[in-house]
């Protein structure tokens, strides 16, 4: 396994990113992995390495690079009830500054980076994400239907809103297979229903699944929200999706 930090030129600067891929001298399908609101840190680097072990080139960009290299803010080793509000308060301004326009420009650069890597095979890539990253993954896939063959989002952020550019309104631009692993407290039943109707109307192959016994953030082992069962279900859904969509070995 090879893992390293890389630098990616974007329209607004240079983004630092973590990459992991098999040390086999072969080419592998690319996966763009979007971080949750707490940023690129050890748990996401471990997630990237584990996914790379299944035969993928995994790119984890620091979405908040405009404010500095990772770690942009100091994140404690464990985020629990006693410190979550304080930590969230420090990262929320970074999240709020990451507009849809910025996200779209960045996605162009991330996909261009993957396309130019000799370790990445030809063909579609996947966009996956956690929390806010699920929204970024869906937006990336809708903007680049010719490049993104799979989307996966876990404990997603706001996928259904009243905004004209709400992520669920982008369904008609998707050509990817989609899986959304939703915590029990992520979305109302009405919002899930609206999301599924949008995906159905667009003819998108998809699953929107409520993961039982989970709360928002369930895949992140450095938070009190972590659910081992939820994380395993995440792998049970993610790996077959990638294999079908990206024809990985």
RADANOR-V790356 format. One record per run of one state. SS is the DSSP state (helix for helix, strand for strand, loop for the rest). FROM is the first residue (numbers start at 0). TO is the last residue. If there is no record, write none. Layout:
ss->SS from->FROM to->TO
ss->SS from->FROM to->TO
//
This chain:
ss->loop from->0 to->0
ss->strand from->1 to->9
ss->loop from->10 to->11
ss->strand from->12 to->20
ss->loop from->21 to->26
ss->strand from->27 to->33
ss->loop from->34 to->40
ss->helix from->41 to->51
ss->loop from->52 to->54
ss->strand from->55 to->60
ss->loop from->61 to->63
ss->helix from->64 to->66
ss->loop from->67 to->77
ss->strand from->78 to->78
ss->loop from->79 to->82
ss->helix from->83 to->96
ss->loop from->97 to->98
ss->helix from->99 to->115
ss->loop from->116 to->118
ss->strand from->119 to->119
ss->loop from->120 to->123
ss->strand from->124 to->129
ss->loop from->130 to->130
ss->helix from->131 to->142
ss->loop from->143 to->146
ss->strand from->147 to->153
ss->loop from->154 to->165
ss->helix from->166 to->172
ss->loop from->173 to->175
ss->strand from->176 to->181
ss->loop from->182 to->187
ss->helix from->188 to->200
ss->loop from->201 to->204
ss->strand from->205 to->209
ss->loop from->210 to->221
ss->strand from->222 to->222
ss->loop from->223 to->226
ss->helix from->227 to->245
ss->loop from->246 to->248
//
